[in-house]
């Protein structure tokens, strides 16, 4: 893989009695819960291990590869910047004939401490090799000197059209939907800073809503999905207002927020969680969140949007996918997922959906994944209750 160190390790796909669910058994799982990944083909996908700063690839047929840069080398390869101490990976998304990877650069701050200095988008080819880099300076214009808060991507990066990508850019743990246009690829991986800055332009930005940062900045909620079919030029954002809704993101910001009227009744209001202000309040916050019902994600696949709903009933969490037709603006189905995990996140695919189960915060403060399931895409779309005994 073009200079990347590749470790082969075995895992097995264990068929369930029903073909609608397969259990993926692997010793290699991301360290931090909240799935970030992309399909490389109908039977192969890659997950970002954000805490391990590596990519994990999985093949449905039987073998997995753990991919990370050789010791002392960066994912940026020849695009690496002088004085960068290390990188943290965040999200990966399919783009053209390869992938785009979001990373944070850490550099030496005052007194030699590590400090976030920049957020970057790295283009990877089909062999996961870095080919070019888009970045911008941090702090952003108008931010106080010496401020170390990073510009991040709030767990998702989604394609809106041929040249548009959207993410929830935020500072100080406060996400908000933002649209950026990515210019053409003017470099092919040469050395030096000339290949770094390539046409990153903000298109539109929407303000935070009341209480939104409390949920989006603390819980593993996936808030963006790409449009398809009749609305291929749109992205959609799950907005965590006191009454949640789905916003339609368009390149031109004008007038009031455009929104869908459809939303699952079972999670149509947000729970009243205790404030999270410092480590002394974290345990109380997550204890309350893990005993609550709330919308936990927005996904797009095959012309539909799917709202992942966490419903806490009789002392246990249940997870439903509510299907929404964004063109007709109506709910058209519901799928009960085969899990009662404390946290669930998903990677939709044409053939399979990957379901990641993560542990309770009380058990592991990183909510580490404990199991991956593969759900048959046709079964997900058909609705009903999926089983994986």
C-alpha distance (Angstrom), angle and dihedral (degrees) to the residues before:
residue distance angle dihedral
X1 . . .
X2 3.77 . .
X3 3.80 100.0 .
X4 3.81 97.3 -34.8
X5 3.76 116.6 128.5
X6 3.80 109.5 -118.1
X7 3.81 121.9 -164.4
X8 3.79 115.9 -166.3
X9 3.78 116.4 -148.2
X10 3.76 129.5 165.2
X11 3.75 129.3 -115.6
X12 3.75 131.7 166.4
X13 3.77 134.8 -135.3
X14 3.80 106.9 -138.9
X15 3.83 111.5 -155.6
X16 3.78 116.9 -135.7
X17 3.79 121.0 -140.4
X18 3.79 86.0 -102.3
X19 3.81 115.7 57.1
X20 3.81 89.3 -140.8
X21 3.83 91.4 83.4
X22 3.82 135.2 39.6
X23 3.79 125.2 -176.6
X24 3.79 114.8 -135.9
X25 3.79 112.4 -149.6
X26 3.81 116.2 -162.7
X27 3.79 137.7 148.2
X28 3.80 89.3 -144.8
X29 3.81 115.5 77.1
X30 3.81 131.6 149.4
X31 3.80 115.4 -90.9
X32 3.81 96.0 -133.5
X33 3.80 123.5 56.5
X34 3.79 121.7 -123.6
X35 3.79 112.2 79.1
X36 3.81 117.1 -110.3
X37 3.78 113.7 177.5
X38 3.77 151.9 104.5
X39 3.78 139.0 -131.7
X40 3.82 114.2 -107.7
X41 3.82 91.9 -170.2
X42 3.81 137.9 -24.1
X43 3.83 91.7 -70.2
X44 3.80 104.3 27.7
X45 3.79 132.4 64.9
X46 3.79 138.6 172.6
X47 3.81 127.5 -139.8
X48 3.79 127.5 -162.1
X49 3.81 115.2 -126.4
X50 3.79 96.3 -156.0
X51 3.79 97.2 -175.5
X52 3.81 93.0 42.9
X53 3.85 93.4 46.0
X54 3.81 90.9 -133.8
X55 3.78 142.1 107.5
X56 3.82 120.6 -119.8
X57 3.79 117.9 -156.8
X58 3.80 123.9 -161.6
X59 3.80 131.4 -166.4
X60 3.78 116.3 -155.6
X61 3.80 90.7 -145.7
X62 3.79 97.2 65.4
X63 3.83 120.7 -74.4
X64 3.80 130.3 79.6
X65 3.77 131.5 -163.2
X66 3.77 126.0 -150.9
X67 3.78 109.0 -150.1
X68 3.79 127.3 -168.4
X69 3.81 135.8 141.7
X70 3.81 119.1 -84.5
X71 3.78 115.7 -95.7
X72 3.79 112.1 -71.1
X73 3.79 94.2 13.8
X74 3.78 129.8 105.8
X75 3.78 132.5 -135.2
X76 3.78 84.0 -117.0
X77 3.81 92.1 63.8
X78 3.82 108.7 -179.9
X79 3.82 88.8 1.6
X80 3.80 90.8 64.9
X81 3.79 117.2 130.1
X82 3.79 124.2 -127.5
X83 3.83 114.1 -102.4
X84 3.82 94.2 17.8
X85 3.81 105.6 142.6
X86 3.80 98.4 -168.0
X87 3.78 144.9 -33.8
X88 3.77 134.1 -117.7
X89 3.80 116.0 -151.4
X90 3.79 118.8 -140.9
X91 3.80 117.3 169.1
X92 3.78 141.6 -7.3
X93 3.80 128.7 -156.6
X94 3.80 135.6 177.9
X95 3.80 114.3 -102.2
X96 3.80 128.6 172.0
X97 3.83 107.2 -47.1
X98 3.80 96.3 -18.4
X99 3.79 142.5 15.4
X100 3.78 139.7 -74.7
X101 3.80 116.1 -136.8
X102 3.81 123.6 -161.6
X103 3.80 114.9 -144.7
X104 3.80 139.5 172.0
X105 3.78 119.9 -138.2
X106 3.81 117.5 -141.5
X107 3.80 118.7 -156.9
X108 3.78 136.2 174.2
X109 3.79 112.0 -76.0
X110 3.79 131.0 -173.7
X111 3.78 112.9 -35.8
X112 3.81 91.0 11.3
X113 3.81 94.1 -70.7
X114 3.80 118.4 144.4
X115 3.78 115.2 -102.5
X116 3.80 133.7 179.9
X117 3.78 107.9 -110.3
X118 3.80 107.7 166.1
X119 3.78 145.2 3.5
X120 3.79 117.0 -138.9
X121 3.77 141.6 -173.3
X122 3.80 113.2 -141.0
X123 3.78 121.5 -163.0
X124 3.82 112.4 -139.3
X125 3.78 124.4 -166.0
X126 3.82 123.5 -135.6
X127 3.82 89.2 -82.4
X128 3.84 90.4 54.9
X129 3.82 92.3 -109.0
X130 3.85 117.6 145.3
X131 3.80 111.2 -114.3
X132 3.81 105.5 168.5
X133 3.78 142.1 -5.7
X134 3.79 137.3 -136.5
X135 3.78 117.5 -164.7
X136 3.78 145.9 148.5
X137 3.78 136.1 -152.3
X138 3.78 125.8 -89.1
X139 2.99 131.0 -119.6
X140 3.78 91.1 49.4
X141 3.81 117.9 -130.0
X142 3.80 110.4 -73.1
X143 3.81 95.5 21.5
X144 3.83 118.1 124.9
X145 3.80 117.4 -93.4
X146 3.80 115.4 -98.0
X147 3.77 95.3 19.5
X148 3.81 109.6 146.6
X149 3.80 100.8 -168.3
X150 3.82 109.1 126.3
X151 3.74 129.3 -131.3
X152 3.83 101.8 -119.6
X153 3.77 140.3 177.4
X154 3.80 104.6 -127.1
X155 3.77 95.7 -126.3
X156 3.78 100.0 -59.5
X157 3.77 144.4 76.1
X158 3.80 116.2 176.2
X159 3.79 135.9 -177.6
X160 3.80 114.7 -117.7
X161 3.79 99.5 174.3
X162 3.78 141.8 -29.4
X163 3.80 94.9 -54.0
X164 3.81 105.4 9.4
X165 3.77 126.5 95.7
X166 3.78 125.4 178.8
X167 3.75 132.2 -158.9
X168 3.78 137.9 157.5
X169 3.81 99.0 -100.9
X170 3.78 111.2 -165.6
X171 3.76 145.0 167.0
X172 3.78 125.2 -148.6
X173 3.81 93.0 10.1
X174 3.81 93.4 -57.2
X175 3.81 112.2 126.3
X176 3.77 125.7 -161.7
X177 3.80 131.9 170.3
X178 3.80 113.7 -97.1
X179 3.78 132.0 175.6
X180 3.79 120.9 -148.0
X181 3.79 130.3 -177.4
X182 3.79 116.1 -139.0
X183 3.78 116.3 -148.3
X184 3.80 127.7 -141.8
X185 3.79 123.4 -65.2
X186 3.79 104.1 -100.4
X187 3.78 96.8 172.0
X188 3.78 137.5 51.0
X189 3.77 103.3 -153.0
X190 3.79 104.2 -68.2
X191 3.78 122.3 155.2
X192 3.79 127.7 -95.5
X193 3.79 135.1 47.5
X194 3.82 95.6 -73.1
X195 3.82 89.7 82.5
X196 3.82 94.3 52.1
X197 3.79 107.4 71.9
X198 3.80 112.5 59.3
X199 3.79 121.0 160.9
X200 3.82 106.1 -62.0
X201 3.81 107.3 168.5
X202 3.78 129.8 175.0
X203 3.80 111.7 -128.3
X204 3.79 104.7 179.5
X205 3.78 140.4 -14.8
X206 3.80 132.1 -162.4
X207 3.80 125.5 -152.6
X208 3.78 125.1 -113.3
X209 3.78 116.7 -96.7
X210 3.78 126.2 -133.0
X211 3.81 110.5 -70.0
X212 3.81 94.2 -2.0
X213 3.79 96.9 121.2
X214 3.81 91.3 55.3
X215 3.81 91.2 64.2
X216 3.81 104.4 28.4
X217 3.79 94.2 44.8
X218 3.80 95.7 47.8
X219 3.82 110.7 30.2
X220 3.84 127.9 57.8
X221 3.81 94.2 -108.4
X222 3.80 118.7 157.8
X223 3.78 104.8 -145.6
X224 3.82 107.6 175.6
X225 3.81 134.2 67.7
X226 3.79 132.6 173.2
X227 3.78 123.6 -119.7
X228 3.79 123.7 -123.1
X229 3.80 141.8 -177.1
X230 3.82 110.9 12.1
X231 3.80 92.1 5.6
X232 3.80 100.1 42.1
X233 3.81 91.1 136.7
X234 3.80 94.2 60.2
X235 3.77 135.9 82.3
X236 3.78 123.3 -159.9
X237 3.80 129.2 -143.1
X238 3.79 128.8 -158.7
X239 3.80 102.8 -135.0
X240 3.79 115.0 -156.1
X241 3.80 99.1 -149.6
X242 3.84 118.4 147.2
X243 3.81 83.3 -89.4
X244 3.84 102.8 36.8
X245 3.78 121.0 -140.1
X246 3.81 142.4 167.5
X247 3.80 114.8 -103.9
X248 3.82 122.8 -154.1
X249 3.81 108.8 -134.1
X250 3.79 115.9 -150.8
X251 3.81 128.8 176.5
X252 3.81 92.3 -112.7
X253 3.81 116.3 64.3
X254 3.78 108.5 -150.6
X255 3.77 136.6 142.4
X256 3.82 124.4 -15.0
X257 3.79 123.3 -13.9
X258 3.79 112.4 -75.8
X259 3.77 109.4 -131.6
X260 3.78 145.0 168.8
X261 3.79 116.4 -114.3
X262 3.82 93.9 -146.1
X263 3.82 119.2 93.3
X264 3.83 134.8 147.3
X265 3.78 111.2 -88.8
X266 3.82 93.3 -145.4
X267 3.83 92.5 65.8
X268 3.79 100.0 27.3
X269 3.81 92.5 126.4
X270 3.79 131.5 41.9
X271 3.81 122.2 -117.6
X272 3.80 120.0 -110.8
X273 3.80 101.7 -110.2
X274 3.81 125.3 -176.9
X275 3.82 114.4 -101.5
X276 3.78 117.6 -92.6
X277 3.80 109.3 -137.7
X278 3.78 112.1 153.7
X279 3.80 132.5 -32.3
X280 3.81 93.8 -59.5
X281 3.81 90.2 68.5
X282 3.81 99.7 39.9
X283 3.81 97.4 88.8
X284 3.81 93.2 50.6
X285 3.79 91.3 47.2
X286 3.81 95.5 52.4
X287 3.80 93.5 40.8
X288 3.80 88.5 57.5
X289 3.82 93.7 41.7
X290 3.80 92.1 52.4
X291 3.81 89.6 55.0
X292 3.81 93.5 48.8
X293 3.80 140.9 86.1
X294 3.81 119.5 -127.9
X295 3.83 143.0 139.5
X296 3.81 106.0 -84.9
X297 3.79 105.2 -176.9
X298 3.78 151.3 -4.7
X299 3.80 122.0 -136.9
X300 3.78 136.7 174.8
X301 3.80 128.0 -148.7
X302 3.79 135.3 151.2
X303 3.80 97.1 -5.6
X304 3.81 94.4 -48.9
X305 3.78 134.2 101.0
X306 3.79 118.2 -139.9
X307 3.80 124.5 -155.6
X308 3.81 112.2 -156.2
X309 3.80 107.6 -144.5
X310 3.79 124.8 -164.4
X311 3.80 109.1 -154.4
X312 3.81 119.5 -174.4
X313 3.80 109.6 -154.3
X314 3.84 128.8 166.9
X315 3.79 93.2 -11.2
X316 3.83 98.0 -48.5
X317 3.81 136.6 87.9
X318 3.79 120.0 -118.0
X319 3.79 123.4 -167.9
X320 3.81 125.7 -145.3
X321 3.79 132.8 177.6
X322 3.80 111.6 -146.1
X323 3.83 112.7 -157.0
X324 3.81 117.9 -139.5
X325 3.78 127.9 -171.5
X326 3.85 100.1 -146.3
X327 3.82 93.8 -164.3
X328 3.82 95.6 52.5
X329 3.84 89.2 31.3
X330 3.77 96.2 -136.2
X331 3.80 140.4 116.5
X332 3.80 109.0 -104.8
X333 3.82 104.9 175.4
X334 3.80 150.2 -12.1
X335 3.82 133.2 -134.5
X336 3.83 123.3 -162.8
X337 3.81 108.3 -145.9
X338 3.85 120.1 -136.5
X339 3.82 97.4 -116.1
X340 3.79 144.5 84.6
X341 3.81 95.3 -169.4
X342 3.79 119.7 145.9
X343 3.82 90.3 -118.2
X344 3.79 131.2 20.4
X345 3.79 131.9 -175.0
X346 3.80 132.0 174.0
X347 3.81 144.2 -146.5
X348 3.82 109.2 -158.8
X349 3.79 118.2 -146.7
X350 3.77 139.0 175.7
X351 3.83 93.1 -112.5
X352 3.81 102.8 18.9
X353 3.78 140.5 12.9
X354 3.81 115.7 -140.5
X355 3.81 112.6 -137.2
X356 3.80 116.5 -162.4
X357 3.79 118.8 -160.2
X358 3.80 114.6 -157.7
X359 3.78 131.4 -166.6
X360 3.78 127.7 -110.0
X361 3.80 118.3 -86.7
X362 3.80 87.0 -122.2
X363 3.82 89.1 61.3
X364 3.81 97.4 40.2
X365 3.80 125.2 6.6
X366 3.85 89.5 -146.3
X367 3.83 90.5 53.2
X368 3.81 87.3 -129.6
X369 3.82 116.8 -151.8
X370 3.78 113.4 -103.3
X371 3.82 102.0 -176.8
X372 3.80 143.5 5.8
X373 3.81 121.7 -144.3
X374 3.79 127.5 -168.9
X375 3.80 113.5 -143.5
X376 3.79 121.6 -162.9
X377 3.82 107.2 -112.5
X378 3.80 93.8 -141.4
X379 3.81 90.2 52.5
X380 3.81 90.8 50.3
X381 3.80 90.8 51.1
X382 3.79 93.1 45.8
X383 3.81 90.2 58.5
X384 3.79 129.8 -150.7
X385 3.78 126.7 102.5
X386 3.80 117.8 -34.7
X387 3.80 118.7 -150.7
X388 3.77 131.2 -153.3
X389 3.81 105.4 168.9
